[in-house]
Amino acid sequence: MKIELTDENYEALTRYRIERAHETLSEVPFLTAQGFYNTAVNRLYYACYYAAVALLTKHHIVANAHAGVKTMLGLHFVSKGIISKESGRAFTHLFDCRQRGDYDEFVYSTKEEVEELLPKAQKFIEEIDKLLTLSHKA
């Protein structure tokens, strides 16, 4: 059964997802300090994923899987220059890192990798924050 969402439901879900993005991103420094680099990379991906889902939700764009979120983000936002190509590449790279970390054997992330990915994830989420703010004012 498919449930139709109201505009208020879409707004609430958008807010929830972007809040999750920020909450998840805030976990990364603690995980890094404790030496949990694989988990930190995973959380970086999920922070960006939640932000991407927030943006798609705001625009009533449905994606049924992680790969679908990546595809819809590229199609509707990166290819049109709404989100920078740099941030699109960062999201794709984090997607690939998460895939490897979850499904490949003997994957070990490093502190340097986390430190390289963190500002890219922050920039990605900042771009989406701005888009959500702009679309809220429109």
N, C-alpha and C positions, 0 to 999 in steps of 0.2 A: 504494500500500500504506500503510495507516494503522498507525503504531507505537503500542502501548500503553506509557505511561510508568508507572514505579513511583512510589511516594511519594517515594523517595530521588531519583529523576530530577526530579520536580516541585520538590523542595527545592533541589537543585543548580541547576536552571534559574532558580528564583526568586532565589537568591543571586547568580547570574551577572548577571541583569538589573538588580538593584538596585545592584550594584557598577558596572555600565556606566552607570547613571543618575548616580551620584556622580562617576565619572571624566569623563563628558561635561560635567557641570555645572562641573567644575573647569577646563575648557578656556575657559570664557566670559571670565573676566577677562583672560587673555592675548590672546584674539581682539579684545576691546574695546580694550585698550591699543594694539594694532597697527592699529586702525581697520577691522577686518573685521567690520562691524556686521551685514551680511546673514548671514554665517557664524555669528556669535554668536547671532543669533535662531534660526537653524536648530538650533544645538547646544542652546539652551534647550528648544526643542520636543522634540528627541530625548532629552534627559535626562528630561523628563517622560514621554515615550512609553515609555522603558525602565522607568521606575518603574511606570507604569500596567500594562505587560505583566507585570511582576513580581507585582503584586497579582492580576491576573487568573489568572496561572499558579498562584499559591499556592492559589487557590480552584478550580482546574481549569476555568476558564472560557476557552473558545476564541474567538478573534477572528482572522479571516483577513486583515484589511487595517487600515490606519491608521484609516479611518472606523469599522470594526468595533470597534476598541479604544475609540474615543471613545464609541460607542453602548453597548457593554457596561459601560464604566465608569459612564456615566450611569445605565443601567438598574439595575445591581446595587449601586452605591455612592453616587452623588450623590443619586438620587431617594429613597433610603432614609435619607439624612442621615448616612451613615457617613463620607463625604467631604463637606466643606463645599461649599455652592453656589458660594461665592467661588472655591474651588480648581477646581471643575468648569468655571466660566466662564473661568478663567485657562487651563486646558488647551484648551478650545475656541478661545480667542483665539490661543493659540500654534499650534494646528492650522491655523487660518485663515492666520496669518502664514507658516507653513511652506508651505502650498499656494500662496499668492501668490508667495512668494520662489522657489519651484521652477518655477512654471508661467506666471506673468504676466511681461510685459515691463516693463522700466524700474522695477523695485522697488528702492528704496534705503532701507534701515533707517538709523536714526540712533543716536548714542550715547545720547541721551535715551530712546529707545525701549528699548534694551537695559537701561538703568538702571532703567526702570519695570518691565520684565518679569522681571528677575533675582530680586527678592524674592518675586514671585508664584510663580515656578518653584521657588524654595527652599522656600516654604511648602507647595506641592503635594507635593514630594518628602518633606518632613518628615512630613506627614500620612500618607503611604504607609509611611514608615519605622516610624511608631508602629503602624500597622495590622499590618504584617508582624511586628513584635516581639510585639504582643498575640496574634496568631494562632499564633505560634511557642510562646508560653507556654501556650496553651490545650490 
